[in-house]
Amino acid sequence: MNDIELSEFQQEVLSIPEKYDLMLSGGRGGGKSYLLALLALRYAEQYKGKARILYIRRTHKSLADFEALTRELFGKIYGADASYNSTEKFWRLPNNAYFELGQLSSDAEFVKYQGRTFNLLICDEITQYPTPRLLDKLRSNLRGPKDLPIRVVMAGNPGGCGHMWVAKRFIYSDAAPWEPFHEEQSLRTFVNCPSTFTDNPFIDQQQYEKQLTASLATDQELLKAWLEGDWSVARGAYFATVLDEKRNAFNPLDEIPKKAKGFEKKPGIDNAEKWNHWLAHDYGSSAPSVTYLMAESPGAEIDGRYYPKDSIIILDELATVNPNDTNEGLGYTIPHLAELIKNMCEQWNVPPKGVADDACFSQHGHSAGSIAQEFRREGVYFRRAQKADRKSGWEKMRTLLQNAGKPDRPGLYISRRCTYFWETVPYLGRDKRDPEDLDTTAADHAADACRYGILREQREPLQATMGAF
């Protein structure tokens, strides 16, 4: 590799001992892809016929650029002595090292890796994975003799449906960049190695910046993330321009507001005394189940903040979600979920009634009936929320979020107690095929539950089907 010119960033990464796993983070254009090929090449040269390397992307199409890159690099190093099987997509190098370029996007596709052995796993563009589950499963393929270090190298840019799980695992650790830290899920020691296009002297940096700026002219949040490698921005998210924790979040309340009595009333504003409250539920078993306790303001002040009439506040959250995977549920049965929902309602002294998604009212095809009927037998009462028109629901939610903090407009406010909301909703991206809709591959369960609760007022009153709250 002495004939290969390296950037300072690439040299620094290559100097990190192999006992550490790597996360190559930061913005776009930093030279990460070429570095991944260099890491594979060095591993192959060190361990020769013992080296079994797997490079993974989410789609077959996305392998094309990296395949071309390896052809260029390995051709420079080995010439015709390196052979590539374009059908099976693997390299057999002159030293008998094996390097496979693979694709993985589902459990069905994981079967082709089941039981196989690799000792260097390279996962590229990992923010394209909505959850870490498939990549975590690949770790079961890592093994080797004592004299052969096993290693995982991850790479990804801010943005994408997996932004939050990547940031939580690798970016928001207590360690500073370039310092080793313990990653709890894998029980391995990682080093986060950030870079941006300014760290890559082999590209025309001015031209690259212009190209990125032009391609994201309407998405300044994602542009900042890609240019600066900033994982704290809203990642070009669907709610990026309307959701701001400073405006939309409030500190947890100890009790539910029921009447405006005791709160400051604003002159000239119709202040009915009653706070309406209800549940909003998005059902899931293998996927997360999310239930919110929501309330509608009559025009009142709480803890020094005025909530204009018809503002909606989300007081509490019940989310049955795998703590290591925001898109995976806990597999709870309906009786178990119902008991948890009733416990939450009992704590707030409210009845377990509200709205749920359409799927809850579809018949299962067996004697148990629909999910809503099963909940009803357990003492939790849901009626159908309007779900057919997703886009109008999202637009209403965006409007309420944007109006939060305005003295004369109803807004949407979310308690900081609702941790799953704040972990997922601010980072939900747009559907690539329809920018007016959410990316449904991401963890959108909290957003869906919120949308159902907001849309409840566009249907007949709850009293019509279940009695007054």
C-alpha positions as CSV (number, residue, x, y, z in Angstrom):
1,M,0.0,0.0,0.0
2,N,3.1,2.2,-0.1
3,D,2.1,3.4,-3.6
4,I,-1.4,4.5,-2.5
5,E,-1.8,8.2,-1.6
6,L,-3.8,8.7,1.6
7,S,-5.5,11.7,3.2
8,E,-4.7,12.5,6.8
9,F,-8.2,11.2,7.8
10,Q,-7.5,7.9,6.1
11,Q,-4.0,7.6,7.7
12,E,-5.4,8.3,11.1
13,V,-8.1,5.6,10.8
14,L,-5.6,3.1,9.5
15,S,-3.4,3.8,12.6
16,I,-6.1,2.7,15.0
17,P,-5.3,-0.8,16.5
18,E,-7.4,-3.7,15.1
19,K,-8.7,-4.6,18.5
20,Y,-11.1,-1.7,18.2
21,D,-14.1,-1.7,16.0
22,L,-14.7,1.5,13.9
23,M,-17.6,3.8,13.1
24,L,-16.8,6.1,10.2
25,S,-19.2,8.9,10.6
26,G,-19.4,12.6,9.5
27,G,-20.6,14.2,6.3
28,R,-20.5,13.1,2.7
29,G,-17.4,13.2,0.5
30,G,-14.9,12.4,3.3
31,G,-13.3,9.5,1.5
32,K,-15.0,6.8,3.7
33,S,-15.8,4.4,0.8
34,Y,-12.2,4.3,-0.4
35,L,-11.0,3.8,3.2
36,L,-13.3,0.8,3.6
37,A,-11.7,-0.8,0.5
38,L,-8.2,0.0,2.0
39,L,-9.1,-1.6,5.3
40,A,-10.2,-4.7,3.5
41,L,-7.1,-4.8,1.4
42,R,-4.8,-4.4,4.5
43,Y,-6.7,-7.1,6.4
44,A,-6.3,-9.4,3.4
45,E,-2.6,-8.7,3.1
46,Q,-2.0,-9.3,6.8
47,Y,-4.0,-12.5,7.2
48,K,-3.9,-13.9,3.7
49,G,-5.8,-17.1,3.2
50,K,-7.4,-16.9,6.7
51,A,-9.1,-13.6,5.9
52,R,-12.8,-13.8,5.1
53,I,-14.2,-10.4,4.6
54,L,-17.8,-9.4,4.1
55,Y,-18.9,-5.9,2.8
56,I,-22.7,-5.2,3.2
57,R,-25.1,-2.7,1.7
58,R,-28.9,-2.6,1.9
59,T,-29.6,-3.0,-1.8
60,H,-27.9,-4.7,-4.8
61,K,-27.9,-1.5,-6.8
62,S,-25.9,0.4,-4.1
63,L,-23.1,-2.2,-4.4
64,A,-22.2,-1.0,-8.0
65,D,-20.0,2.0,-7.0
66,F,-18.1,0.1,-4.4
67,E,-17.6,-2.8,-6.8
68,A,-16.1,-0.4,-9.3
69,L,-13.9,1.1,-6.6
70,T,-12.5,-2.3,-5.7
71,R,-11.8,-3.2,-9.3
72,E,-9.7,0.0,-9.6
73,L,-7.9,-0.5,-6.3
74,F,-7.2,-4.3,-6.6
75,G,-6.3,-3.9,-10.3
76,K,-3.7,-1.3,-9.3
77,I,-2.3,-3.7,-6.6
78,Y,-2.7,-7.1,-8.1
79,G,-3.3,-6.7,-11.8
80,A,-4.8,-9.8,-13.4
81,D,-3.8,-12.0,-10.4
82,A,-6.9,-11.0,-8.5
83,S,-10.1,-12.6,-9.8
84,Y,-13.6,-11.3,-9.3
85,N,-16.8,-13.4,-9.7
86,S,-19.3,-10.8,-10.9
87,T,-22.2,-13.3,-10.5
88,E,-21.5,-14.3,-6.9
89,K,-19.8,-10.9,-6.2
90,F,-16.7,-12.0,-4.4
91,W,-13.0,-11.4,-4.8
92,R,-10.4,-14.2,-4.6
93,L,-7.0,-12.4,-4.1
94,P,-3.6,-13.9,-4.9
95,N,-2.9,-14.6,-1.3
96,N,-6.2,-16.6,-1.1
97,A,-8.0,-14.0,1.0
98,Y,-11.8,-14.0,0.3
99,F,-13.7,-10.7,0.0
100,E,-17.5,-10.8,-0.6
101,L,-19.7,-7.9,-1.5
102,G,-23.2,-8.6,-0.2
103,Q,-26.6,-7.2,0.1
104,L,-29.0,-7.5,3.1
105,S,-32.4,-5.9,3.6
106,S,-34.6,-8.6,5.2
107,D,-34.7,-11.7,7.4
108,A,-35.3,-13.8,4.3
109,E,-32.0,-12.6,2.8
110,F,-30.1,-13.2,6.0
111,V,-30.6,-16.9,5.4
112,K,-27.8,-16.9,2.8
113,Y,-25.3,-15.8,5.5
114,Q,-26.6,-18.3,8.1
115,G,-23.8,-20.4,9.5
116,R,-21.1,-18.9,7.4
117,T,-17.8,-17.5,8.8
118,F,-16.3,-14.1,8.4
119,N,-13.7,-12.3,10.5
120,L,-14.0,-8.7,9.1
121,L,-17.5,-7.3,8.7
122,I,-17.9,-4.0,6.8
123,C,-21.3,-2.4,6.9
124,D,-21.7,0.7,4.7
125,E,-24.4,3.4,4.7
126,I,-25.9,2.0,7.8
127,T,-28.3,4.9,8.2
128,Q,-30.3,3.3,5.4
129,Y,-31.3,0.6,7.8
130,P,-34.4,1.6,9.8
131,T,-33.2,-0.5,12.7
132,P,-29.9,-2.3,13.7
133,R,-31.5,-5.7,13.9
134,L,-30.2,-7.2,10.7
135,L,-26.7,-5.9,11.2
136,D,-26.7,-7.2,14.7
137,K,-27.6,-10.6,13.5
138,L,-24.6,-10.6,11.1
139,R,-22.4,-10.5,14.2
140,S,-23.2,-14.2,14.7
141,N,-21.1,-14.9,11.6
142,L,-18.0,-13.3,13.1
143,R,-15.5,-15.9,14.4
144,G,-11.9,-16.9,13.9
145,P,-8.8,-18.5,15.6
146,K,-7.1,-16.7,18.5
147,D,-4.4,-15.3,16.3
148,L,-6.9,-13.7,13.9
149,P,-8.6,-10.5,15.2
150,I,-12.3,-10.2,14.4
151,R,-13.5,-6.7,13.6
152,V,-16.6,-4.7,12.6
153,V,-16.3,-1.5,10.6
154,M,-19.5,0.7,10.2
155,A,-19.9,3.7,8.0
156,G,-22.7,6.2,7.5
157,N,-23.7,9.8,7.0
158,P,-26.3,11.8,9.0
159,G,-29.8,11.4,7.7
160,G,-31.7,8.4,6.5
161,C,-34.4,6.3,8.3
162,G,-31.8,4.9,10.7
163,H,-30.3,8.2,11.8
164,M,-31.4,8.0,15.4
165,W,-30.3,4.5,16.3
166,V,-26.9,5.1,14.7
167,A,-26.5,8.4,16.6
168,K,-27.5,6.9,19.9
169,R,-25.1,4.0,19.5
170,F,-22.0,5.7,18.0
171,I,-22.3,9.5,18.1
172,Y,-23.8,10.4,21.4
173,S,-21.4,8.4,23.5
174,D,-19.6,9.9,26.5
175,A,-16.3,9.6,24.5
176,A,-15.0,12.3,22.2
177,P,-14.4,11.4,18.6
178,W,-11.2,9.3,18.1
179,E,-11.5,8.0,21.7
180,P,-12.4,4.3,22.3
181,F,-15.8,3.7,24.0
182,H,-17.8,0.7,25.1
183,E,-20.8,0.0,22.9
184,E,-23.4,-1.6,25.1
185,Q,-25.3,-3.6,22.5
186,S,-22.4,-5.3,20.9
187,L,-20.2,-5.4,24.0
188,R,-17.4,-4.2,21.8
189,T,-15.0,-1.2,22.0
190,F,-15.6,1.3,19.1
191,V,-13.8,4.4,17.9
192,N,-15.9,7.1,16.2
193,C,-14.0,8.6,13.3
194,P,-15.7,11.6,11.8
195,S,-14.8,13.3,8.5
196,T,-16.3,15.7,6.0
197,F,-15.6,16.6,2.4
198,T,-13.0,19.1,3.6
199,D,-10.9,16.2,4.8
200,N,-10.7,14.8,1.3
201,P,-7.9,16.5,-0.7
202,F,-8.6,14.2,-3.7
203,I,-11.8,15.9,-4.8
204,D,-12.6,19.4,-6.0
205,Q,-14.0,20.6,-2.7
206,Q,-15.6,23.8,-4.0
207,Q,-17.4,22.0,-6.8
208,Y,-18.5,19.2,-4.5
209,E,-20.0,21.7,-2.1
210,K,-21.8,23.4,-4.9
211,Q,-23.3,20.1,-6.1
212,L,-24.5,19.2,-2.7
213,T,-26.0,22.7,-2.2
214,A,-27.8,22.5,-5.5
215,S,-29.2,19.0,-4.8
216,L,-30.6,20.0,-1.4
217,A,-31.7,23.6,-2.1
218,T,-35.0,23.0,-0.3
219,D,-33.6,20.9,2.5
220,Q,-31.2,23.1,4.5
221,E,-31.2,20.8,7.5
222,L,-30.0,17.8,5.6
223,L,-27.5,19.9,3.6
224,K,-25.9,21.1,6.9
225,A,-25.7,17.5,8.1
226,W,-24.0,16.3,4.9
227,L,-21.7,19.2,4.6
228,E,-20.7,19.5,8.3
229,G,-21.3,16.0,9.5
230,D,-23.6,17.4,12.1
231,W,-25.7,14.6,13.7
232,S,-27.6,17.0,15.9
233,V,-29.6,18.7,13.2
234,A,-33.0,17.5,12.1
235,R,-31.6,15.4,9.4
236,G,-33.8,16.7,6.6
237,A,-36.7,15.2,8.6
238,Y,-40.3,15.4,7.7
239,F,-41.1,17.6,10.8
240,A,-37.8,19.5,10.7
241,T,-39.2,22.9,9.9
242,V,-42.2,22.7,12.4
243,L,-41.0,20.8,15.4
244,D,-38.8,22.6,18.0
245,E,-38.3,21.2,21.4
246,K,-38.1,24.7,22.9
247,R,-41.6,25.5,21.6
248,N,-43.3,22.1,21.6
249,A,-42.0,20.4,24.7
250,F,-43.2,20.9,28.3
251,N,-42.1,19.5,31.6
252,P,-44.1,16.5,32.9
253,L,-47.3,17.4,34.8
254,D,-48.3,15.6,38.1
255,E,-52.0,15.6,37.3
256,I,-54.3,15.9,34.4
257,P,-55.8,19.4,33.8
258,K,-59.6,18.9,34.0
259,K,-61.0,22.4,34.4
260,A,-59.6,25.8,33.7
261,K,-60.5,26.8,37.2
262,G,-57.3,28.0,39.0
263,F,-55.6,28.9,35.7
264,E,-55.3,32.4,34.4
265,K,-57.9,33.2,31.8
266,K,-57.2,35.6,28.9
267,P,-59.6,38.6,28.4
268,G,-61.7,38.4,25.3
269,I,-61.1,34.6,24.8
270,D,-63.9,32.1,25.3
271,N,-62.7,30.0,28.2
272,A,-64.9,27.0,28.7
273,E,-63.9,25.2,31.9
274,K,-63.6,21.7,30.6
275,W,-60.3,20.1,29.4
276,N,-61.3,17.2,27.1
277,H,-59.0,14.2,27.3
278,W,-58.7,10.9,25.4
279,L,-56.4,8.1,24.4
280,A,-54.8,7.7,21.0
281,H,-53.5,4.2,20.1
282,D,-51.3,2.7,17.4
283,Y,-51.4,-1.1,17.8
284,G,-48.4,-3.3,17.5
285,S,-47.1,-6.6,18.7
286,S,-43.9,-7.4,16.7
287,A,-43.9,-3.7,16.0
288,P,-44.1,-1.2,18.9
289,S,-47.5,-0.4,20.4
290,V,-47.9,3.3,21.3
291,T,-50.7,4.8,23.4
292,Y,-50.9,8.5,24.2
293,L,-53.0,10.4,26.8
294,M,-54.0,13.6,25.0
295,A,-55.9,16.6,26.2
296,E,-57.5,19.7,24.5
297,S,-57.2,23.1,26.1
298,P,-60.2,25.3,26.8
299,G,-57.8,28.2,26.7
300,A,-55.8,28.1,29.9
301,E,-52.4,28.6,31.5
302,I,-50.4,25.8,33.2
303,D,-47.1,26.5,34.9
304,G,-46.7,29.9,33.3
305,R,-47.5,28.8,29.8
306,Y,-50.7,29.7,28.0
307,Y,-52.3,27.1,25.8
308,P,-54.8,28.7,23.4
309,K,-58.2,27.2,23.0
310,D,-58.2,23.9,21.0
311,S,-54.5,23.4,21.6
312,I,-53.6,19.7,22.1
313,I,-51.2,18.5,24.8
314,I,-49.8,15.0,25.0
315,L,-49.5,14.2,28.7
316,D,-48.2,10.7,28.9
317,E,-47.0,7.8,26.7
318,L,-47.1,4.0,26.9
319,A,-44.7,2.6,24.3
320,T,-43.9,-1.1,24.2
321,V,-40.7,-1.0,22.3
322,N,-37.4,-2.8,22.4
323,P,-34.9,-0.4,24.0
324,N,-32.3,-1.4,21.5
325,D,-34.5,-1.1,18.4
326,T,-37.0,1.7,18.0
327,N,-38.9,-0.2,15.3
328,E,-39.4,-3.5,17.2
329,G,-42.1,-4.3,19.7
330,L,-42.1,-6.5,22.8
331,G,-44.7,-9.0,21.5
332,Y,-47.2,-8.3,24.2
333,T,-50.7,-9.8,24.0
334,I,-53.8,-7.7,23.9
335,P,-54.7,-8.6,27.6
336,H,-51.2,-7.5,28.6
337,L,-51.4,-4.3,26.7
338,A,-54.9,-3.5,28.0
339,E,-53.7,-4.0,31.6
340,L,-50.8,-1.5,31.0
341,I,-53.2,1.0,29.4
342,K,-55.6,0.7,32.3
343,N,-52.8,1.2,34.7
344,M,-51.7,4.4,33.0
345,C,-55.3,5.7,32.9
346,E,-55.7,4.8,36.6
347,Q,-52.6,6.8,37.5
348,W,-54.2,9.9,35.8
349,N,-57.7,9.1,37.0
350,V,-59.2,9.0,33.5
351,P,-61.3,6.4,31.7
352,P,-59.5,4.0,29.3
353,K,-61.3,5.3,26.2
354,G,-60.1,6.9,22.9
355,V,-59.3,6.3,19.3
356,A,-57.2,3.7,17.5
357,D,-56.0,3.0,13.9
358,D,-58.2,1.3,11.3
359,A,-56.3,-2.0,11.6
360,C,-57.7,-2.5,15.1
361,F,-61.2,-2.8,13.6
362,S,-60.5,-5.4,11.0
363,Q,-61.8,-8.9,11.7
364,H,-59.1,-11.5,12.5
365,G,-61.0,-14.3,10.8
366,H,-61.5,-16.2,14.0
367,S,-63.9,-16.1,17.0
368,A,-61.9,-13.5,18.8
369,G,-63.1,-10.8,16.4
370,S,-61.2,-7.6,15.9
371,I,-58.4,-6.2,18.0
372,A,-60.7,-3.4,19.1
373,Q,-63.3,-6.0,20.3
374,E,-60.5,-7.9,22.2
375,F,-59.5,-4.6,23.9
376,R,-63.2,-3.9,24.7
377,R,-63.5,-7.3,26.5
378,E,-60.5,-6.3,28.5
379,G,-62.0,-3.0,29.5
380,V,-60.3,-0.6,27.0
381,Y,-62.6,1.1,24.6
382,F,-61.4,2.4,21.2
383,R,-63.4,3.8,18.3
384,R,-62.0,4.1,14.8
385,A,-59.8,7.1,14.1
386,Q,-59.7,8.7,10.7
387,K,-56.7,7.1,8.9
388,A,-57.6,6.9,5.2
389,D,-56.0,10.3,4.3
390,R,-52.6,10.2,5.7
391,K,-51.4,13.4,4.1
392,S,-54.2,15.6,5.5
393,G,-53.4,14.1,8.9
394,W,-49.8,14.9,8.6
395,E,-50.5,18.4,7.4
396,K,-52.8,19.0,10.4
397,M,-50.1,17.7,12.7
398,R,-47.5,19.9,11.1
399,T,-49.7,23.0,11.4
400,L,-50.4,22.4,15.1
401,L,-46.6,21.8,15.7
402,Q,-45.8,25.0,13.9
403,N,-48.3,27.1,15.7
404,A,-47.1,26.1,19.2
405,G,-46.1,29.1,21.2
406,K,-48.4,31.5,19.3
407,P,-50.9,33.2,21.7
408,D,-53.8,33.1,19.3
409,R,-53.4,29.8,17.5
410,P,-54.0,26.3,18.8
411,G,-50.8,24.3,18.9
412,L,-49.4,20.8,19.7
413,Y,-47.4,20.3,22.8
414,I,-45.7,17.1,24.0
415,S,-44.5,16.3,27.5
416,R,-40.9,15.4,28.0
417,R,-42.3,12.3,29.6
418,C,-43.0,11.0,26.1
419,T,-39.5,9.7,25.5
420,Y,-40.4,7.5,22.5
421,F,-41.9,10.5,20.7
422,W,-38.8,12.6,21.2
423,E,-36.6,9.7,20.2
424,T,-38.3,9.1,16.9
425,V,-40.7,11.8,15.6
426,P,-38.1,14.6,15.1
427,Y,-36.0,12.2,13.0
428,L,-38.6,10.8,10.6
429,G,-37.7,11.3,7.0
430,R,-39.8,11.8,3.9
431,D,-40.9,9.1,1.6
432,K,-38.5,9.2,-1.3
433,R,-41.3,8.5,-3.8
434,D,-43.8,10.9,-2.2
435,P,-42.2,13.9,-0.3
436,E,-45.6,14.8,1.2
437,D,-45.7,11.6,3.2
438,L,-43.5,10.0,5.8
439,D,-40.9,7.2,5.1
440,T,-43.0,4.3,6.4
441,T,-39.9,2.1,6.8
442,A,-38.8,4.2,9.7
443,A,-40.1,4.0,13.3
444,D,-43.3,6.1,12.7
445,H,-45.5,4.5,15.4
446,A,-45.4,7.4,17.8
447,A,-46.2,9.8,14.9
448,D,-49.1,7.6,13.8
449,A,-50.6,7.4,17.3
450,C,-50.3,11.2,17.5
451,R,-52.0,11.7,14.2
452,Y,-54.9,9.4,15.1
453,G,-55.4,11.4,18.3
454,I,-55.4,14.7,16.4
455,L,-57.9,13.5,13.8
456,R,-60.4,12.4,16.3
457,E,-62.1,15.8,16.3
458,Q,-62.9,15.4,12.6
459,R,-65.3,12.5,13.3
460,E,-68.4,12.2,15.5
461,P,-67.9,13.0,19.2
462,L,-66.6,10.1,21.3
463,Q,-69.8,10.4,23.4
464,A,-71.8,9.1,20.5
465,T,-70.3,5.6,20.7
466,M,-68.9,5.3,24.2
467,G,-70.3,7.9,26.5
468,A,-68.8,11.1,27.8
469,F,-65.3,11.3,29.2
